[in-house]
Amino acid sequence: MKFHIREANKDDLETLVKFNLNLASESEGKILNKDIVSLGVTRMLSTPSNGFYLLAEKEGYIAGQLMITYETSDWRNGIFWWIQSVYVAPTYRRQGVFTSLYTKIKRLAKASHNCCGIRLYVERNNEPALKTYKALGLIKTNYFLLEKDFRNEDP
């Protein structure tokens, strides 16, 4: 199935928020605060230096999304593009939406003068996603992801 891939804009806010809420619920069983997610998406859309969203469309419907953020690598003198917030609407799953989005990102990243690679993180038990990512040539690294979430910390 052929999808039109485009960069998201402020008119896509409602869909991006909805997809992010669905993503958290479906992949991690988390219920996010819609107002906070809306502010976060608005910030991303209005601050291109932080990254951008790409959308996959088919016949006027948004089938899926991903977000790119940036990480500076002093070791490589370049920027890693991090794929985040991947979501495909249920009716479009297993139809090549992520493959279309990834193909576009890979092409954009290679054309960038400073991108040294693409990274993403995935829930370790999300077997369908892992299978898709591996099929596209993404490999498991030796790094573990650790975090300290200040928003969920007791005062």
C-alpha atoms as an extended CHARMM CRD file, in Angstrom:
* protein
*
       155  EXT
         1         1  MET       CA              0.0000000000        0.0000000000        0.0000000000  PROA      1               0.0000000000
         2         2  LYS       CA              1.3520000000        3.4180000000       -0.9340000000  PROA      2               0.0000000000
         3         3  PHE       CA              1.3550000000        6.1520000000        1.7120000000  PROA      3               0.0000000000
         4         4  HSD       CA              2.0110000000        9.8530000000        1.3190000000  PROA      4               0.0000000000
         5         5  ILE       CA              4.6170000000       10.9330000000        3.9010000000  PROA      5               0.0000000000
         6         6  ARG       CA              4.6800000000       14.5330000000        5.0520000000  PROA      6               0.0000000000
         7         7  GLU       CA              5.8830000000       16.6520000000        7.9360000000  PROA      7               0.0000000000
         8         8  ALA       CA              3.2300000000       17.4120000000       10.5530000000  PROA      8               0.0000000000
         9         9  ASN       CA              2.0780000000       20.9640000000       11.2250000000  PROA      9               0.0000000000
        10        10  LYS       CA             -0.0740000000       22.7890000000       13.7890000000  PROA      10              0.0000000000
        11        11  ASP       CA             -3.2530000000       21.6420000000       12.0020000000  PROA      11              0.0000000000
        12        12  ASP       CA             -2.3240000000       18.0580000000       12.9680000000  PROA      12              0.0000000000
        13        13  LEU       CA             -2.2380000000       18.7870000000       16.7130000000  PROA      13              0.0000000000
        14        14  GLU       CA             -5.4570000000       16.9290000000       17.5670000000  PROA      14              0.0000000000
        15        15  THR       CA             -4.4190000000       13.7790000000       15.7040000000  PROA      15              0.0000000000
        16        16  LEU       CA             -0.8960000000       13.8010000000       17.1650000000  PROA      16              0.0000000000
        17        17  VAL       CA             -2.2560000000       14.1390000000       20.7000000000  PROA      17              0.0000000000
        18        18  LYS       CA             -4.7850000000       11.3600000000       20.1170000000  PROA      18              0.0000000000
        19        19  PHE       CA             -2.1380000000        9.0540000000       18.6420000000  PROA      19              0.0000000000
        20        20  ASN       CA              0.2550000000        9.7250000000       21.5300000000  PROA      20              0.0000000000
        21        21  LEU       CA             -2.4470000000        8.9980000000       24.1080000000  PROA      21              0.0000000000
        22        22  ASN       CA             -3.3060000000        5.7680000000       22.2790000000  PROA      22              0.0000000000
        23        23  LEU       CA              0.3590000000        4.8190000000       22.0280000000  PROA      23              0.0000000000
        24        24  ALA       CA              0.9290000000        5.1270000000       25.7710000000  PROA      24              0.0000000000
        25        25  SER       CA             -2.2350000000        3.2050000000       26.5780000000  PROA      25              0.0000000000
        26        26  GLU       CA             -1.7000000000        0.3870000000       24.0790000000  PROA      26              0.0000000000
        27        27  SER       CA              2.0510000000       -0.1210000000       24.4450000000  PROA      27              0.0000000000
        28        28  GLU       CA              2.6100000000        0.5450000000       28.1460000000  PROA      28              0.0000000000
        29        29  GLY       CA             -0.8220000000        0.5790000000       29.7660000000  PROA      29              0.0000000000
        30        30  LYS       CA             -0.2800000000        4.2230000000       30.7500000000  PROA      30              0.0000000000
        31        31  ILE       CA             -3.0040000000        6.8460000000       30.8210000000  PROA      31              0.0000000000
        32        32  LEU       CA             -1.4020000000       10.1940000000       30.0630000000  PROA      32              0.0000000000
        33        33  ASN       CA             -2.7330000000       13.6500000000       30.8840000000  PROA      33              0.0000000000
        34        34  LYS       CA             -4.1950000000       14.9750000000       27.6280000000  PROA      34              0.0000000000
        35        35  ASP       CA             -3.4220000000       18.6120000000       28.5060000000  PROA      35              0.0000000000
        36        36  ILE       CA              0.2430000000       17.8510000000       29.1670000000  PROA      36              0.0000000000
        37        37  VAL       CA              0.5460000000       15.8120000000       25.9610000000  PROA      37              0.0000000000
        38        38  SER       CA             -1.1000000000       18.6380000000       24.0260000000  PROA      38              0.0000000000
        39        39  LEU       CA              1.4140000000       21.1280000000       25.4290000000  PROA      39              0.0000000000
        40        40  GLY       CA              4.2890000000       18.7650000000       24.5920000000  PROA      40              0.0000000000
        41        41  VAL       CA              3.1390000000       18.2390000000       21.0100000000  PROA      41              0.0000000000
        42        42  THR       CA              2.5770000000       21.9780000000       20.5950000000  PROA      42              0.0000000000
        43        43  ARG       CA              6.1140000000       22.6270000000       21.8520000000  PROA      43              0.0000000000
        44        44  MET       CA              7.5710000000       20.1270000000       19.3980000000  PROA      44              0.0000000000
        45        45  LEU       CA              5.6210000000       21.5780000000       16.4710000000  PROA      45              0.0000000000
        46        46  SER       CA              6.7050000000       25.1170000000       17.3230000000  PROA      46              0.0000000000
        47        47  THR       CA             10.3890000000       24.3410000000       18.0490000000  PROA      47              0.0000000000
        48        48  PRO       CA             11.9930000000       22.7420000000       14.9730000000  PROA      48              0.0000000000
        49        49  SER       CA             15.3950000000       22.6920000000       16.6700000000  PROA      49              0.0000000000
        50        50  ASN       CA             13.9930000000       19.9710000000       18.9700000000  PROA      50              0.0000000000
        51        51  GLY       CA             12.7990000000       17.7580000000       16.1290000000  PROA      51              0.0000000000
        52        52  PHE       CA              9.7570000000       17.0750000000       13.9990000000  PROA      52              0.0000000000
        53        53  TYR       CA              6.8900000000       14.6770000000       13.3200000000  PROA      53              0.0000000000
        54        54  LEU       CA              6.2700000000       12.7920000000       10.1020000000  PROA      54              0.0000000000
        55        55  LEU       CA              2.8250000000       11.5150000000        9.1650000000  PROA      55              0.0000000000
        56        56  ALA       CA              1.7440000000        8.7780000000        6.7830000000  PROA      56              0.0000000000
        57        57  GLU       CA             -1.4820000000        9.5200000000        4.9310000000  PROA      57              0.0000000000
        58        58  LYS       CA             -3.7290000000        7.4360000000        2.7250000000  PROA      58              0.0000000000
        59        59  GLU       CA             -6.7340000000        8.9170000000        0.9280000000  PROA      59              0.0000000000
        60        60  GLY       CA             -6.9280000000       11.8640000000        3.3190000000  PROA      60              0.0000000000
        61        61  TYR       CA             -6.6480000000        9.7900000000        6.5110000000  PROA      61              0.0000000000
        62        62  ILE       CA             -3.6350000000        9.8710000000        8.7940000000  PROA      62              0.0000000000
        63        63  ALA       CA             -2.5000000000        6.2780000000        9.1400000000  PROA      63              0.0000000000
        64        64  GLY       CA              0.5310000000        6.7370000000       11.3810000000  PROA      64              0.0000000000
        65        65  GLN       CA              3.1660000000        8.9770000000       12.8820000000  PROA      65              0.0000000000
        66        66  LEU       CA              6.6700000000        9.1170000000       14.1960000000  PROA      66              0.0000000000
        67        67  MET       CA              8.6760000000       11.8360000000       15.8570000000  PROA      67              0.0000000000
        68        68  ILE       CA             12.3540000000       12.6190000000       15.3930000000  PROA      68              0.0000000000
        69        69  THR       CA             14.4430000000       14.2100000000       18.1380000000  PROA      69              0.0000000000
        70        70  TYR       CA             18.1630000000       14.9290000000       18.0970000000  PROA      70              0.0000000000
        71        71  GLU       CA             21.1150000000       13.7480000000       20.1650000000  PROA      71              0.0000000000
        72        72  THR       CA             24.5850000000       15.2040000000       19.7260000000  PROA      72              0.0000000000
        73        73  SER       CA             27.4060000000       12.6570000000       19.5300000000  PROA      73              0.0000000000
        74        74  ASP       CA             30.8520000000       14.0220000000       20.3010000000  PROA      74              0.0000000000
        75        75  TRP       CA             32.3360000000       10.6000000000       19.5460000000  PROA      75              0.0000000000
        76        76  ARG       CA             31.0600000000       10.7660000000       15.9750000000  PROA      76              0.0000000000
        77        77  ASN       CA             30.9930000000       14.5450000000       15.5100000000  PROA      77              0.0000000000
        78        78  GLY       CA             27.4080000000       14.2590000000       14.3870000000  PROA      78              0.0000000000
        79        79  ILE       CA             23.7680000000       14.0620000000       15.3680000000  PROA      79              0.0000000000
        80        80  PHE       CA             21.7570000000       10.9060000000       15.9740000000  PROA      80              0.0000000000
        81        81  TRP       CA             18.1380000000       11.0950000000       14.9200000000  PROA      81              0.0000000000
        82        82  TRP       CA             15.9830000000        9.3560000000       17.5370000000  PROA      82              0.0000000000
        83        83  ILE       CA             12.7300000000        7.8100000000       16.3270000000  PROA      83              0.0000000000
        84        84  GLN       CA             10.0590000000        8.2230000000       18.9860000000  PROA      84              0.0000000000
        85        85  SER       CA              6.2790000000        8.2710000000       19.3660000000  PROA      85              0.0000000000
        86        86  VAL       CA              5.7100000000        5.6610000000       16.6630000000  PROA      86              0.0000000000
        87        87  TYR       CA              2.0170000000        4.9660000000       16.2610000000  PROA      87              0.0000000000
        88        88  VAL       CA             -0.0080000000        3.3220000000       13.5160000000  PROA      88              0.0000000000
        89        89  ALA       CA             -3.8030000000        3.4990000000       13.5980000000  PROA      89              0.0000000000
        90        90  PRO       CA             -5.2760000000       -0.0040000000       14.0960000000  PROA      90              0.0000000000
        91        91  THR       CA             -6.9670000000       -0.1900000000       10.6810000000  PROA      91              0.0000000000
        92        92  TYR       CA             -3.6320000000        0.4640000000        8.9520000000  PROA      92              0.0000000000
        93        93  ARG       CA             -1.4070000000       -1.9400000000       10.8670000000  PROA      93              0.0000000000
        94        94  ARG       CA              0.6420000000       -4.5320000000        8.9860000000  PROA      94              0.0000000000
        95        95  GLN       CA              0.2230000000       -2.5250000000        5.7630000000  PROA      95              0.0000000000
        96        96  GLY       CA              3.6540000000       -0.9020000000        5.5470000000  PROA      96              0.0000000000
        97        97  VAL       CA              2.9760000000        2.3740000000        7.3650000000  PROA      97              0.0000000000
        98        98  PHE       CA              6.0840000000        2.2670000000        9.5420000000  PROA      98              0.0000000000
        99        99  THR       CA              8.1860000000        0.9940000000        6.6470000000  PROA      99              0.0000000000
       100       100  SER       CA              7.0850000000        4.0080000000        4.6050000000  PROA      100             0.0000000000
       101       101  LEU       CA              7.8580000000        6.4070000000        7.4560000000  PROA      101             0.0000000000
       102       102  TYR       CA             11.2280000000        4.7710000000        8.1540000000  PROA      102             0.0000000000
       103       103  THR       CA             12.2120000000        4.8070000000        4.4870000000  PROA      103             0.0000000000
       104       104  LYS       CA             11.5490000000        8.5530000000        4.3620000000  PROA      104             0.0000000000
       105       105  ILE       CA             13.4780000000        9.1890000000        7.5970000000  PROA      105             0.0000000000
       106       106  LYS       CA             16.4150000000        7.1240000000        6.4010000000  PROA      106             0.0000000000
       107       107  ARG       CA             16.5270000000        9.0860000000        3.1380000000  PROA      107             0.0000000000
       108       108  LEU       CA             16.3100000000       12.4550000000        4.9630000000  PROA      108             0.0000000000
       109       109  ALA       CA             18.9300000000       11.4350000000        7.5220000000  PROA      109             0.0000000000
       110       110  LYS       CA             21.4130000000       10.2860000000        4.8870000000  PROA      110             0.0000000000
       111       111  ALA       CA             20.9170000000       13.5450000000        2.9820000000  PROA      111             0.0000000000
       112       112  SER       CA             21.5570000000       15.5780000000        6.1340000000  PROA      112             0.0000000000
       113       113  HSD       CA             25.0870000000       16.9180000000        6.3910000000  PROA      113             0.0000000000
       114       114  ASN       CA             25.4020000000       16.1010000000       10.1090000000  PROA      114             0.0000000000
       115       115  CYS       CA             23.2800000000       13.0190000000       10.8570000000  PROA      115             0.0000000000
       116       116  CYS       CA             25.5230000000       10.1150000000       11.8440000000  PROA      116             0.0000000000
       117       117  GLY       CA             22.7950000000        7.5350000000       12.4650000000  PROA      117             0.0000000000
       118       118  ILE       CA             19.2910000000        6.6340000000       13.5250000000  PROA      118             0.0000000000
       119       119  ARG       CA             18.2950000000        5.2630000000       16.9170000000  PROA      119             0.0000000000
       120       120  LEU       CA             15.0860000000        4.2300000000       18.6140000000  PROA      120             0.0000000000
       121       121  TYR       CA             13.9650000000        2.5800000000       21.7800000000  PROA      121             0.0000000000
       122       122  VAL       CA             11.1980000000        0.0470000000       22.0890000000  PROA      122             0.0000000000
       123       123  GLU       CA              9.4420000000       -1.7480000000       24.9260000000  PROA      123             0.0000000000
       124       124  ARG       CA             11.3910000000       -4.9870000000       25.2970000000  PROA      124             0.0000000000
       125       125  ASN       CA              8.2250000000       -7.1130000000       25.1410000000  PROA      125             0.0000000000
       126       126  ASN       CA              6.8040000000       -5.4550000000       22.0200000000  PROA      126             0.0000000000
       127       127  GLU       CA              7.5660000000       -8.3910000000       19.7330000000  PROA      127             0.0000000000
       128       128  PRO       CA              5.6860000000       -7.1310000000       16.6380000000  PROA      128             0.0000000000
       129       129  ALA       CA              7.5970000000       -3.8340000000       16.7230000000  PROA      129             0.0000000000
       130       130  LEU       CA             10.9330000000       -5.5780000000       17.3540000000  PROA      130             0.0000000000
       131       131  LYS       CA             10.3190000000       -7.8820000000       14.4060000000  PROA      131             0.0000000000
       132       132  THR       CA              9.5210000000       -4.9200000000       12.1360000000  PROA      132             0.0000000000
       133       133  TYR       CA             12.5550000000       -2.9100000000       13.2700000000  PROA      133             0.0000000000
       134       134  LYS       CA             14.9270000000       -5.8330000000       12.8200000000  PROA      134             0.0000000000
       135       135  ALA       CA             13.5170000000       -6.5460000000        9.3470000000  PROA      135             0.0000000000
       136       136  LEU       CA             14.3930000000       -2.9700000000        8.3700000000  PROA      136             0.0000000000
       137       137  GLY       CA             18.0120000000       -3.4520000000        9.4450000000  PROA      137             0.0000000000
       138       138  LEU       CA             17.9540000000       -1.8670000000       12.8990000000  PROA      138             0.0000000000
       139       139  ILE       CA             20.1020000000       -3.8160000000       15.3460000000  PROA      139             0.0000000000
       140       140  LYS       CA             20.1700000000       -4.2480000000       19.1030000000  PROA      140             0.0000000000
       141       141  THR       CA             22.9720000000       -2.2980000000       20.7600000000  PROA      141             0.0000000000
       142       142  ASN       CA             24.9430000000       -2.9450000000       23.9240000000  PROA      142             0.0000000000
       143       143  TYR       CA             23.3720000000        0.0690000000       25.6410000000  PROA      143             0.0000000000
       144       144  PHE       CA             20.6270000000        0.0010000000       28.2620000000  PROA      144             0.0000000000
       145       145  LEU       CA             18.2920000000        2.9580000000       28.5850000000  PROA      145             0.0000000000
       146       146  LEU       CA             18.1710000000        4.4280000000       32.0860000000  PROA      146             0.0000000000
       147       147  GLU       CA             16.1680000000        7.4260000000       33.2390000000  PROA      147             0.0000000000
       148       148  LYS       CA             15.1700000000        9.5940000000       36.1530000000  PROA      148             0.0000000000
       149       149  ASP       CA             11.6550000000       10.9380000000       35.5800000000  PROA      149             0.0000000000
       150       150  PHE       CA             11.2370000000       14.1510000000       37.5800000000  PROA      150             0.0000000000
       151       151  ARG       CA              7.5540000000       14.4700000000       36.6690000000  PROA      151             0.0000000000
       152       152  ASN       CA              6.6950000000       11.2160000000       38.4610000000  PROA      152             0.0000000000
       153       153  GLU       CA              8.9210000000       11.7130000000       41.4770000000  PROA      153             0.0000000000
       154       154  ASP       CA              7.5730000000       12.1410000000       44.9880000000  PROA      154             0.0000000000
       155       155  PRO       CA              8.1690000000       15.6780000000       46.2960000000  PROA      155             0.0000000000
